[in-house]
Amino acid sequence: MLRGSACEHRTIRLGGNFSKDGLGGPPAPADLTISTCSLNRLLQYEPRDLTVSVEAGMPFSELAATLAANRQMLPLDPPWLKESTVGGVLAANLSGPRRRLYGTARDMVIGMTFATLEGKLINSGGMVVKNVAGLDMAKLMIGSFGTLAAIATVNFKVFPMPVASRTFSMEFATAAEAFAERDRILSGVLQPSAIDIVNWPRGFRLLLRAGGNTAVLDRYARELPQARVEDETLWDEICEFPGRFLVENPGARIVSMSMPLSKMRDAAAKLEVPFIARAGSGVIYAHYVKDAPDTPLASDFATMTKVKEMFDPERLLNRGRLHGRI
């Protein structure tokens, strides 16, 4: 389908369930829509090797349930969990609160097959964690919003679930106080899997997630005497906030800002819109109902443009995505 459309110079809207249209700039109208939703099979799963291979159209929630049956996980915690396909999560480069400990999709993908506009299937990597030498083409697809090629299959390394998990929360009147507590925690012996700061529904909440055995979790409780223990479903609220915000505010935008940890406090204090700060990872997601600032060009924008020319010289795939710049 990709090759036939390209030969006819037809523009293509490419995706899975298209649940990420509120991210990365709105897609422009296209001559043809291609969805990967029917590519939804589990191809290979080796629990002892901590590896799994799936087709890109598999619902991410289905993959998570399959892994959970073996007390394993893929801790990307994407928003739009019920609607997201595996390929969509990767194409939008989504990650959630546990990014601090486990990393992003680029750290978990060990192999990929993708289809190009020339009608070729390109294989990158495999089913072994350390097997990529030279240019890892799969990394180009992650975060590309479908502007380069169509992700067909993906191989992941997965992680064992912790023995137990506990969530703590603290409330502060100012961003400065919340980030000061963040600094105190991160400079100590505790190594939480997630540490977020949000400014809704009121004040500034510092949310921390810890994993381990009972002794480890009790140590957190002693080190955080002012914290309140929360139900683990709190993280569902955090992860689904972006999707709910876009549904409730048509035309809204979410702007991602990356920065050193030391600059997060001042950046958050200046925001007058709801935000989620991945306070241990250096990323703030600001939610604008209107008048969102332009996303600055990436420092490697020229390289990104050359890659686009290589894969899609006629600019047929997902026009308008990446804010219309690629």
Summary of the structure (lengths in Angstrom):
residues: 326
radius of gyration: 20.3
end to end distance: 22.0
largest distance: 66.0
contacts: 1021
relative contact order: 0.15
helix: 30%
strand: 27%
